[in-house]
């Protein structure tokens, strides 16, 4: 019944009214466009030449039916959209239906502007019209327009126009879009990186990594140098990149400066110094090599002082080295946790008096319990040459360990009596002096019965063996 009634009504309707009906239906529901187009295509396929079929845009009605161009359709849609945008702007609120209408019109505009008959002039005009309202819209609508612009702009002129307008009053989401326009559409790397650095907190080293990944070595180096000035992390990566670059391109002034700056970052100093020394040595730059060896020797990073000392000695003639040796010895002597290194160098140089001085000071110098084992090795090495001095050292350690008064230190203390006995009997060949020593010990510690018995038992065992 309804179909019959509709058919009767349509049979008497005028052509202009029919066109109005079609537009009304199209604006009410965008899906109507598809139904109309399908119907027209069927009619054209059976009754009209193929040249009359318009398939370039789903939202386009063939001129034979409505006699309207894509441009006219575009501006009709824009008129509707502009009224809606004005409403949003004036009322500062919108209903769900308003939002639905907005999305539908944007979909329609996307389809219409995909038609080849919509030229750049028309697109440019539309962009300018949109920006009358754009900056006053909320984020949801702005994001929708950004998506629309992505399909609308298809050449550098349109992208340039768009980015210029966006930059007038950009939001954070606009900046992200602007940044990607410069990167992906306009190939303006400088603008892209500037925005990323200033607006999104890109560090200089992150910038350097971008240049490294794009094989822009000089720019990467400049960014790393800036990262170094900014004290950015990770320092090891920044230093290593610059170090390798300066070495590869033989920029020795910058290399020297970099090495000196690394002295303030002990964790990475050793690696930097090692590579720089290899570079100077391989390039026969002995002046910088010796200079760096001495500078590095003063830096308290973990190192084998004896091996570094030998390198310095080997790099210089005898007169030059003799002049610098006192400084080297003092650096190690007063270095933190470098007592063993100092004694090793003294032993290497046969500076036995220096070693004896350290051993004599064992009473007056605060010392860790574990240090005795280390000092004993040097004392044992010198007992043939300096028997009396070493006996004094053993006695000092014996008495210090007794003061600790623990079972472990008590046992350790007695072992030094055996060491003293060996020097008196085997080196000095003097049993008399040995017996006199024991007598003095018994007088001094006679009240400590357990100690005296332990010493006597230990001595008896040694004599029997």
Number of C-alpha atoms within 10 A of each C-alpha: 6 7 8 9 9 10 11 11 10 13 8 9 11 10 12 10 11 15 14 13 13 18 16 12 15 18 18 12 12 16 14 17 20 15 13 17 20 13 12 18 19 12 12 17 13 9 9 13 9 11 7 13 19 16 13 13 17 19 25 23 24 19 13 10 12 16 9 13 14 21 16 10 19 21 15 12 17 19 12 14 20 18 11 17 23 13 14 19 16 9 9 12 10 13 9 8 9 15 15 10 19 19 16 18 19 18 15 23 20 20 18 23 24 16 17 11 13 16 12 16 10 14 18 17 10 16 20 14 13 15 14 12 15 20 16 14 15 13 14 10 16 18 15 14 19 16 14 16 17 13 12 24 20 13 11 13 12 18 21 16 14 20 19 12 16 18 12 9 11 15 14 10 13 18 20 16 19 22 22 19 21 20 16 11 16 17 13 14 13 11 17 20 18 14 18 18 15 10 13 13 10 14 19 22 25 16 20 25 18 16 18 17 10 10 11 13 14 13 15 24 21 17 23 26 20 17 22 20 10 12 11 14 13 11 18 15 13 22 23 15 17 20 21 15 17 19 16 10 8 13 12 15 9 15 19 16 10 20 21 17 13 20 20 11 13 13 13 17 22 19 14 20 21 13 16 24 20 12 18 18 16 11 11 11 12 15 11 17 21 20 12 21 18 18 14 21 18 17 16 17 16 12 14 11 21 18 12 15 18 12 14 22 17 12 16 14 10 10 8 11 15 12 10 14 14 10 13 19 17 12 18 23 20 11 15 10 12 18 16 17 19 24 24 17 21 18 17 12 9 11 13 16 12 15 20 18 11 17 23 17 13 18 14 7 10 8 11 7 13 8 12 16 10 13 18 17 10 19 22 15 12 17 18 14 12 15 18 15 17 25 21 14 23 26 17 17 21 19 15 16 21 17 12 13 11 11 10 10 17 18 15 15 24 20 15 21 20 16 16 22 22 17 19 21 14 12 13 15 12 13 13 11 14 17 13 11 16 18 12 11 14 18 11 10 12 14 10 10 11 11 18 18 13 14 21 14 12 15 17 11 10 12 8 6 6
